[in-house]
Amino acid sequence: MAAWLGWVIESNWTDPFLFAVYSIVKPVSGAAILVIMYGIISQGNFDSAMFPYIYLGNAFYIYVGAVMTGVSWAVVDDREHYKTLKYMYIAPIHIPLYLLGRGVARFITGSIAVFITLAAGILFLNVNINFAEVNWLLFFATLVIGVVMLAMLGLLLAGLTLMTVRHEGFIGEATAGALYIFSGAIFPLNVLPEWLRPIGYFMPTTYWLELLRRSLVGNVAAAFPTLANFSDLQILGVLTGLSLLFGTVSVYVFRWCDSIAREKGLIDRTTNY
Amino acid sequence: MNQRNAKFILREGKINLAVQGKYSRKDTGWRLFLKTIIARAYPRIIGQQREISWVVFEVVMPMLAVIAYVFVYRALNAPEEYIGFVVMGGAMTAFWMNILWSMSSQLYWEKEQGNLALYIMAPNSMMAILLGMALGGMLATAMRAVAVTLLGMWMFDVTFTVSSYAQLFLVFMLAMVALYGMGMMMASAFLMFGREAWHMANLAQEPIFLASGFYFPIKSLPFWVAAGASVIPLTLGMDAMRQLIFPTGFQFGFMTVQTEIYILAMLSVVFLATAKFLLARVEKLAVREGRITESRK
């Protein structure tokens, strides 16, 4: 039900065609900025391993903005905009599940955007994915683990959002923006200053994006030294471990924030910001 | 006791007279127009600075994009000018975001919060309100843009070499006038939107960053795409500024600085005139259709 509600909220402001355009134009434009930047500097050499690295990383990163921010944004939307969060709290539902459900709508629109971005890359931009050589099992296993991990990170941010006054809208965006830099989404981690790299190594999104790239375009891994010494299975293990760790932390942080928010009467607080 | 009461009444009476004197003068014409501009600009220039965390977020968010794109160029071993292009583009995003969220959508927010009806009821010009919003937004955003530029210069060792301060000032001012004129025009159009206003503003981010060449020279785009994107004043404004502040910038120029100045001047006039025309029309339409006080969540 929460997923359906989320979908309706996301899409019913306009007709389906405009909604489809809206869902596609933003991510494709974001990808196109990188493609042009790459094209200018490489003088149109799209055969280098760097190009699929950037393109695929950016395409799958759409899920981070969609799922993680989608879950936490539900708090802002319900509390500030529709002023319905308090009604959700008094309804016989489990709030974390409700918030995760609200993220499902964003997952669907995000999936469409990822698909379109990948299709545009394959069809028009020489992103070389040989479907016969794709490791589908690894791809889908990674995708599922990653999306669940992002939803749990979204729950963590939702907890923080519950406790935050006025700037709650920025929390998801700022986190997604920071992860974009530290996850090696569009450049290898070894480009970062050495003292910043450990942050990237601690982020599950780093391993998630690496595995997605490896499953689709195997040769990308060898071209960059960051995680080249790790096998797929090792990275999958690290991703699963970090996802479990962040998932557990998220559950506890949300519970803690939720109890504080109830105690302080923050559930129905509106600031008009 | 009675003496104290009498003193108090006398003092209160004096204050009331002073207040009455101050506010009983009826400003009309250009004086009212100017006062309205200042009154609407005030919360933007002063009020926004009071919320320090907003300032931090509004500097940090563009910086995140700047950092990401700078590292992409570094990963590609791009010439150093491109790092400067990204820093400058990142600073200019503050203006575009201000146009989208604090100009175009502003009348829509005001409608949602019930202020729009008060604006229309008050004996002032709506054009003055929009000009006040523009002026305040421009000055407040300029501070954010400067902060992003300074941070970018410090973090990535970017240096600017200005070839003509006069031209740079002229280009920047013309780009701002045209851009905020465009914002005023869009504010009128957004007045007719309901919930879709938020989505429209959201939609006009990445595509504009792409088309206007915020992070790369606009010359890299096909000619007609770049020409079409030149309708957005920041496109030519940034192109001209890049030519003026980087020693090799002229190599990346879409048109000559002179031509871009003429076009920006033309855009300024067109956008401001259209904003005035549209505002009058849309205001009438919104009043007739009862959209001034509606709130469509």
Interface residues (C-beta under 8 A of the other chain):
Chain A: W13 T14 Y22 V25 K26 P27 S29 G30 A32 I33 L34 I36 M37 Y38 G39 I40 I41 S42 M50 I54 H81 Y82 R166 H167 F170 E173 A174 G177 A178 Y180 I181 A185 I186 F187 P188 V191 L192 N272
Chain B: E51 S53 W54 F57 V60 M61 L64 A65 I67 A68 Y69 F71 V72 Y73 R74 A75 L76 N77 A78 Y82 Q113 G194 R195 E196 H199 N202 L203 Q205 E206 P207 F209 L210 F214 Y215 F216 P217 S220 L221 K297
